[in-house]
Amino acid sequence: MTKAILIGLVAAVLASPPVLLAANAEAGKAQSSNCAACHGPDGKGVESNPRIAGMSEQSFVEALQAYKKRTRTNAAMRAIARGLSDEDIANLAAYFATLK
């Protein structure tokens, strides 16, 4: 592979939007009990807590990462997100995306 092609490939990857991790919805389901406390067992929302069922995986991941990085504010969500790995977040995103 020539140097120019390699540089082009690296530039294309860096310019691309982030790729979601290969996620496991079953693992996400097993981890979802903390979410159910505020968002309901089916993720459809409870009182002032929003619906997360059917949320796109990308939107879910972006939201949780924003809480984790403290660029989105909510003390409870920040505390929960802080304890999740990127894999955990991807798995939860995959699970909630399957719910309608």
C-alpha positions in Angstrom: 0.0 0.0 0.0 1.4 3.3 -1.0 1.9 6.1 1.6 -0.6 8.3 -0.2 -3.3 5.6 0.0 -2.6 5.0 3.6 -2.8 8.7 4.5 -6.1 8.9 2.6 -7.6 6.0 4.4 -6.5 7.4 7.8 -8.0 10.8 6.9 -11.3 9.2 5.8 -11.6 7.2 9.1 -10.8 10.3 11.2 -13.4 12.4 9.3 -16.1 9.7 9.7 -18.7 9.9 12.4 -18.0 7.6 15.4 -18.9 4.0 14.9 -21.1 2.3 17.4 -19.5 -0.6 19.2 -20.9 -4.0 18.3 -23.6 -4.2 20.9 -25.4 -7.0 22.7 -29.1 -6.3 23.3 -29.4 -9.3 25.7 -26.6 -8.0 27.8 -28.2 -4.6 27.8 -31.5 -6.1 29.0 -29.6 -7.7 31.8 -28.1 -4.4 32.8 -31.3 -2.3 32.4 -32.6 -2.6 36.0 -31.1 0.7 37.0 -32.8 2.4 34.1 -36.2 0.9 35.0 -36.2 2.6 38.4 -36.7 6.0 36.7 -37.7 5.2 33.1 -40.1 2.3 33.9 -39.6 -1.4 33.3 -40.4 -1.0 29.6 -38.4 2.3 29.1 -41.6 4.2 28.3 -41.0 6.9 30.9 -42.3 7.6 34.3 -43.6 11.0 35.5 -41.0 13.6 34.4 -38.4 11.0 33.3 -38.4 10.7 29.5 -39.1 7.7 27.3 -36.0 5.8 26.2 -37.8 2.8 24.6 -37.3 3.0 20.8 -34.6 5.6 21.1 -32.0 5.2 18.3 -28.8 3.5 19.5 -26.7 6.5 18.3 -28.9 9.0 20.2 -28.8 6.9 23.4 -25.0 6.5 23.2 -24.6 10.3 22.6 -26.8 11.1 25.5 -25.1 8.8 28.0 -21.6 9.9 26.8 -22.7 13.5 27.3 -23.8 12.8 30.9 -20.5 10.9 31.5 -18.5 13.8 30.1 -20.5 16.3 32.1 -21.6 18.2 29.0 -25.3 17.3 29.8 -26.6 18.0 33.2 -28.6 15.8 35.5 -27.0 14.6 38.7 -28.7 11.2 38.8 -27.9 10.5 35.1 -24.3 11.7 35.6 -23.8 9.3 38.5 -25.2 6.4 36.6 -23.3 7.1 33.4 -20.1 7.5 35.2 -20.3 3.9 36.3 -20.9 2.5 32.8 -18.3 1.4 30.3 -18.6 2.2 26.6 -19.6 -1.4 26.1 -22.3 -1.2 28.8 -23.7 2.0 27.1 -23.7 0.3 23.7 -25.4 -2.7 25.1 -28.1 -0.7 26.8 -28.6 1.4 23.6 -29.1 -1.8 21.6 -31.6 -3.1 24.1 -33.7 0.1 24.4 -33.7 0.5 20.6 -35.5 -2.9 20.3 -38.4 -1.6 22.5 -41.4 0.2 21.0 
